[in-house]
C-alpha cells in the first residue's frame, strides 16, 4: 500500500512514470532516495518555470490581439490584420 501511495503522490507532482520507476528502484535498494528525488524535482520545477514563461507570452499575445480588434462596427479586416478598411481610414483623419 505504501508503494501505491508513493506512486500516486509522485504522479500528483507531475513526475513521469519513468521518473517514478527510477525513484522506486533507488528506494527498493534501501538507500535514501532523497538525492535522486531532489534532482528530479528540481528538473521538474525548471520545466514548469519554462512552461509558465511560454504561457505568459502566449497570454500577452492574445491580449494584444484582443486590444487590436476593431469595435462593434467590425467590417471586413485588412488582410493579415484585425483592422478594417473603415477604421484605418478613420484613424488617418
ABEGO torsion letter per residue (X at the ends): XAAAAAAAAAAAAGBBAAAAAAAAAAAAAGBBAAAAAAAAAAAAAAAAAAAAAAAAAAAAAAAAAAAABBBAABBBBBBGBABBAAAAAAAAX
